[in-house]
Amino acid sequence: MSAPTKPSLSVYSASAGSGKTHTLTGEFLRLALQNGTSFRQIQAITFTNKATAEMKERILSELRTLHTNPEVSPFREELLSLFHGSMEQLSHRAGEVLSEILSGYSYLRVKTIDSFFQEVIRGFARELGIRGSFRVELDQNDVLERSAVQLITQLDLGENRDLSIWLRRLGRDMINRGKGHNVIGEIKRLGRELFKEGLLEAENSRLPERELIEAYRKDMSGIIESFESELNDHAEVLQAIFDSATFHPSDFKWGSTSAPASLYNSLVVKKEIKEPTSRMKKFVDGEILSKDSLGKISEEDPLVLKLVELIASYIELFRSKYPLYLSAKAVLENLFRLGILRDLQLSIQQLSDEENTMLISDSTSLISRIIDNCDTPFIYERLGSTIKHHMIDEFQDTSRKQYDNLKPLLEEGVSHSWFNLIVGDVKQSIYRFRNADRSILSEQLPKDFADCYRLFNLQQNWRSLPQIVSFNNALYGKAPSLVRDFMRERLRTEEEILPEHKLECMLEPIVAAYEGQKQVVARQSDEEGAVVLHLYDSSHPQSEETEQQEAEEAADDVLCSLPETLIDIQKRGVQASDIAILVRDRKDAGRIATYLMSWQKEYPDYNRSFPHITLNVLSSEALSVKSSPSVRFLTDAMAFLAGPSDENLRKSAYQSFIRIGDRERAEAALHYNEYKQADFSPQETERLLQIARTDLPNMVEMLIAMIGEKMESSEQPYVLAFLDLVSEYLEHGLPDLRSFLSWWESKSASSCIESPANANAIHILTIHKSKGLGFPVVLLPYADWGIDIDYKKANGQIIWCTTQQIKDDRFHRLSHVPLSMNSGLSNTLFAEYDAQERINCAIDNLNLLYVLTTRAKDELHIWINTHKGKESKSEKPPQQTVQQIIIDSLEVDVNSNSSLYTLHRLGEESITDLALPVYRPVQKQQVEQINLRITNTRDSLDPHLLSRKLKIKREADHYTSGEQVDAIARGRALHYVLEQTETTKDLDSAIEKAIVEGLIPYQEVEETKTKLHEIMEHPLVISWFDGHLRVLREVAIVAGRRGETYRPDRVMLYPDGHTAIIVDYKFGKKRQAYARQLNRYRGLVEAMGYPSVSAYILYVDANEIEEVRPAVE
């Protein structure tokens, strides 16, 4: 058996939807099935654990298919050539390889790049001076948090005077930028610069010493002072000229705006630095006098000549030294950050040494040390296996350091003519903030492996229907050129600062990435698909709006149209779980999720005729641990216990406390004057004082116990997740309250409970999270992000620039300096770095659009604001947004449709009028509304769970059985229906609402209806629901000076004004506590002026009614 020869380094340019996973799997199978090749000699590298798991599963699945039923395998034809067309031999060999892998599964080398590097480091731990028990720290934010706290501690101890100066400078800078007062948070944000590969590589992983930073500061100050001194000299000469002259600055051509007048006004009057104007240059060239001044002033006047000479000197000073001056100022403004980073780096290193940990970001540097000192065969010897074939996925996301470490391994393979495979797509490079360098795939790789490099373009699109493929082909056929032309105009500057030929070279990659990338439809379907452009105009002619107001109104226009669009899509046969709303950032995701949830509450009958339609959403914001009212109370209470004298913290803790289990009651309480003075009861206050005296684990347990009776079962997954996070913190963090709260502040934003994988809900996720995924229907509500950098939003963003290109030796003491991104950089000697960063940003923003529009399988919806905004007075073109790029690329005519898209004009027509495709609903298994394991609080949340086992695991004994979970779910559904029912006529509609909310599975609808109708036939219940009584359902009763809130399920008032009936619905076993609760309600209703009050408990499961007698005093 022999295999067809292939180039030793094959590079697949895999556009979105082109089947790269299929390609990778096929090549792995081809290599593994060859005689003489062991699967242990093949290594596939991916960039996420999810991708690793999927590829392993795909390999095993395909081998099983090839062994048992090769005729149906999609790889059959290409693999048969290995066995001279023998299906039997292919099946036999597939079985052998499958057996080998299953018996040695740990040798199946499908890994993330980080796990591979960790494997190498552990093999060379002794040579690297690392103790074998070292722990890899994945959470860089946690390390930054603790290191920042350690820095602040040094100040408290009176140590490190330089750091004190730098941090005060940081505080002033934060105030000037409007960034608040959270210094630790800003230190952490700044600390992320330490993980930028380019910086550490340039500085050999160590930042300069304080003494060098101070010397550099003096050098930069010297440059600044020298330039300003020369300006002062010019100002003195100018003042002397006009003190001696008989003429005035305004006597020259152009009067009060003449060259002498402008210079005098800036230098002498305002004492400001102002660049030479065009009139100053004309003045020096001879345009000195106006017609009116010809007889009054002579151009040969010695003072006039001296004035001309002075202005010429001023122009030359700016030409020769102003860029240097601006460069020194830019450096000096950020030099304190370099000092802070130096000390923070030392603090991180100290922490790592103490805890024997290694940051995941350090692994690439350590690997470099290994590769620089060892031959590749020796590395493989340590790994226990020679890797002949490397297959690397998502190569556009590779960093420069990662490539430097992989390159020798690839070179070893190609030197033996071993087949190696690289798959990537520069158009999908959107992770530059993680050190990804797209130029490695597009430029470096072809140069380094020119002798054996062969490029294959995967041009077939297996994901999307024809309409979407055609739309994207047209869009990206023109958009890159438009982006390039736009950036060229934005970046044009003085030739001396950034030569035009250099700028053109920098712009070229924008277009190069998209050249020759037109795709061909490969998906077999009778459908054409659809692209809908939703057009709206956010302008309001009669109003003078700020840009912020216009943006907010545009967002409102989009939000208002979303429900109609989502409902229409589902009416046309698409499941809610097949819809994805993609956004640029989490803020937009939260806004949309909140709006859709609120809209459903405001219009609860929106799907009465279509119960399968839902606007429920799945998003990280909706599943955020900190969004839970119970978790909010725990953290607010802990903050209060850390600062018990702070009345605001006490109020926040109390407000969180009363919201648990009954948010409506808490909201209602806001309308009572008593609430403003409400506080914890004396008993609750005493309990909190006891809790405050305990350690952190006991504090969390006791706070949970404090709300255990009130907590809804739906809250338990969030509380359990919070306990996991507390446990995680206690493994490595200081067990004091303030340190935990600081850690939680940084951790809470990214902490979510696991998404219900099979929930029938609309997905809301960021574009970055959507990469690699595909959805039948994709919506882009906000196509409003800019192409160029927005300096306002880039507030404080840092770029690192080399100094060797500056001719002044004083800049060379430091090889790299941090600079803040702002509009002034384009006038400095660092203009090339500013331009390169802005071009990279433009490519990122174009690539984000590409990733988004290629996620759609069947339909793509994009909202486009046709309002062009205010005219720019600047010479530079105004900022372009991606929606304008779409309009210009496709030459969109707002008045007519195109073969590429359908227009929907918001406010003028309904989306139902567009005749969009109707899809055949895909038959799926019954979807569930939630897939989280929940149970009774007192059974699940063991009060000693945290202290008994710091590393919490959700083991079986912490949960109730599946039957109990089902019973809880049924109880919630029945309670909801009874709560919604005022009379028996409302029962069926209440059941429909419960179905829509996902509380009643379709297979249980008839059983539930039967159960509830049986209850309604009870003679006593009939009188409760026949409509002759005034009914109060779930109405809050606020009592006492502390504003305690109670909420009976149903209170019925007789017309006589004296008689009342209270009913509470219960499920499961009878409990005496229920009777005590009802008597408490009875007392409250009696206090409201109803002397005759009856109280009943309706046990719904048993269909029994228990009358509660008044308690005997």
Phi, psi and omega in degrees: 000130178227148181258146175301138181287145178228158177304146183289343172227101178261131180242121180257119173274104190252096176295166183303134177077011186272003175084041182291327178295321176299317180296314180298316180296317180299317179292322177298315180296318180300316180289317184291330183276347179291139175295140178089356178245126176265144177299339180290343181267005180248132176234123175253127182247127175239182184245000177221152177296325180297315179296324178297312180297319181295321182290320177300314180297321181294318180298312181295319180298316181291323177296320179296317178296315180297329181280317187266327185209065188299338183299331185264359182286135177291348181260005187303309187295315183288336181270338180299330181296338177289339187237028177053035176081008182274111178294325181296315179295320178300314180298318182295314182293322178299320177296320178298312181295319179300316179297318179297318181293316182294328179277345177224052190299327182294344179268002174284103190272072170246107192225161166281160181296326179292318180294325176295314179297322178295323178298317179295316182298318179295329178289338182240025184302318182295316180295329181275356181074027180256133176294140186299340183268015184299151180247135178276123180266113182272335185268091181292328180297321179296317179297317178297319180302308184290326179290323178295318177299320179298321177297314180298324178299323178301322179292319179299329180274001179077016180267160168063076181298320180300316180299321179300317179295315182296319182289325175296321177297321178297317179299316178296320180296321178297318179296316180298326181271359181068038184253019175079203187233012182279085185295319180298318177299321179289324176297319178296316179298317178295323182297338178295341176297335181293342182262007175279121188299319184300321181294308184294326178294318182292325183261015181054040176067008178226130179278161186296154179290161181301320183298321179291321178297318180294318178297321179294322178299318180295321178298314181294320178297323179297318178297317181294313182295323180297314181295315182292329177294319178294324177295319179297322177299317178297321180295320180294318179296318181297316179297320180296321179301311184284336174293328183268339188274160175265351180260166181245161180305329184273002180280354183265176183304137183077011169056235185292346177251018179294167181300310178298322181294316180297317181293317179298317181297319182281314186282317188264311185284302185271345181051049179239161181265120182227132181294150179303140179269168178296330180289330175295319180293323178292325179299315179294328181280359175118354178274082190255311188249150172268172179299323182291335185259001183300321182274349184263326185233139177257135178295342180269359177304128181306324179289326176293317178298320179294324178294317178299317180297320180295314181294323176297320178295321179298316179296317180294322178301315180291321180297318188269331189234346183296315177302323177295318178299311179297324179294316179296320178295317180299320179292313184297325181295339184240004185295329179297330178295324178297321178296316178298317180298321179300312180291324178294321178300317178296321180295320178296317180296319178297317179297317180296319179295318181295323185259002181054050179242162176224127178294142179302329181289342180280346188296323182295322179293321179293321178299322179301319179296323179293311185293325180294335187249358184227147172285151181303316179303325180292324177298315180296326179298317178294327179285343179086008180197137175277122179267111180270327189236116176259134176232112187244123182262161177050047187293339178294344180266006180286140177272167181298317180295318179299318179296317179301328180279328180278333186304313179299327179291320176294320180297322177298319181293314183288335178294336177260007183060030173280139184289131175229146186229135175232133180235133178190175180205110183297338179291340180255020177278103183230014183244039180298331179292349174255025178077007178298138181234101184295336183291342178297314181289318187276332186235311188289316183300313178300328178287314186290333183236041185302327185285336185231010184276131174220128185261132175239131177262121174271101189258352180277138179253112182266356187265311195257153175285163188306319183299320182287319179297316180297318179301312181292322176301316180291317183297310186272002169282336183240329187303317181301320179295321179294320179295317178300312182296320179297314181292327177300315181291325181289333188259356180302133181211190179298138182303324182294330183276311179220098182301147184298320181295326178290319178300318180298320178296322180290329182279338188303321182299338180301315182277323185301324183297333186255359181290136177065027185251020178294134184259158178244137181290128178243344183289131180273116180197151175277347182276153176260336184083182181204146170237125182242125174258112180271109185263136175212158180238113185276000184284150175229101191305328187272358186245149174260097187255149172280166178300323180296316179296319178298318180296319180293320179291324176297318179298321178296319179301317180293312182302317183297334182270348185295313182304314180301317182295314182294322178293317179299317180300317181289326177297334181270013169103014180257133176290148178302323182290351178263008181251135177233129172258117183254137184226165183284322183215171185291333179298315178295321179299316179296320180297315181292316180300315180296318182296315182294322178293320179292321181298320179296325178290324181286328180235071186293342183261017186299334183240030181302319182274347181227075187298342181282346182279137179216149173249017174298147185234153171243118177208158180297330179293318180292332182258014179293135180300320184289347179284346181289130176301323180293316178294323178300318177297315182303314183285323177295320178295320178295321177296320178294318179294333177283336179222068188296343180274354182272110183295328179295320178294323178295317180296317179299317180297318180293317179299320177295325182295315184283347180278345186289129175082345183203076186294323181297320179298319180295319180294321179296324181298337181297338183272358181260136179299328182300329184298326183296330178259004185293152182203172174301145176293163178304321179294318179293322178296317178297322179295318178296323178296322176295318180297323183297337183271003182259171176280174187301311181300315180292326179299314180297315181298316183290325177293322177296317178298328182295332181248007186304319182289333185269340189290132175287151181297331180292345180278342190297321177301325180290319180292320177298320177296322177296319177297322176301317182292321176298317178299316178300317180295317185292340178295328186229339186270168177288133186278039176250156191293314183296321179296319179296316182297323176294319178296318182296324179302322181275334186271332192297325185298329185257005184264117182228153170280161184294134181292139172293109189297327185250024180287140177273084182211159181282134179277135170236119181209161180285161179299321181298320180286340182278347185301133182089352181255164175221144180225142177306318180231130180237136177241134173244094182288326185238098175258048191247010180280149186281161176276311179276166176296135172265107186297333178293318180282337179277015183318104178091357179299138185250140167238150181255127185238143174281159183247354187293339181284348180274131187287337179285120185297338182296337178282344191276354179302325176248136180282328180226144178227146177274134178231144177277136177290118175204169187294339181287342183297332183293347179259004181261178176284001175257018184301326181295322178290321176300314181296318181295320178295320180290323176293317177300320178297319179297318178295318177304314184290325175292318179296324176300317178297318180298312180301318182294308186291342180265006174280338189283136176264312187246318184219145178229127179240127180231130176266130184231125177274116183276356178285124186273355178081186183280150179293138180276136177270354182281157175292332180281149177294148180292164180304137175259143174254165181295331179292327176289325176297320178298313181300313183288323181295320183264000182050053185294126173260114186294352183255358182211149178283172179224165176292345183267338186203165174244134179268140172234111183270107182299136179087346182249333182209157177271148180294337179290347180275357189273352180055052178281163185300146172254128185255151174281119180302133178286131178287117181238165173293158181304121179276148179254151181282335177207147185232032179259138181279116182233158183200183180296135186303315187288337175278322189274317184264081177306126184299341179248020185299315186289315183289331181281332182212096186297320179270091187288135172233139179281082182270168189299324184287353177270358183236155173278174182288167178299324179297320180293320178299316179298321180295319178298315181298317179296319179299318179297320181294314181294320178298318180299316181297313180296324178297324183277351187261119176266315174231170181300335178294337183273353190298310184296320178293326177293323177295319178299319178299318180295325177294315180298320180288354179083013182278333180240113176299149183304323184289349181252007185297309183297318179299319181293316178301314181300315181300312184290323178293325176299317179298318182293343181273354177296133186306320182287322181292325179305318183290336179284333188242018183271356172095001183270354180248154173280126188249132173244113182255122176054038179271133183284138171247113181260125187226155174079163181291338181274357177072033179293140187244136179232151184216089173296150180294320184208124174240129181241129185248132178279154180298339184288349178077006181240338189248141179215153176234134177246134178229134172238138180266129179231159183226150179084211186284156176285144179222142178295332180300331180295319180295318178300320179298315181295323178292328174296316177299319181302315181298322180293318180292321176299321179294340179277358175108020178244097185289335183251101185235126174256147181226135182224148171249123177261107176276102191293315183301316183272352184054047179238149179240130178244123177277133181261117179280152178303143180292140180279124182288000000 
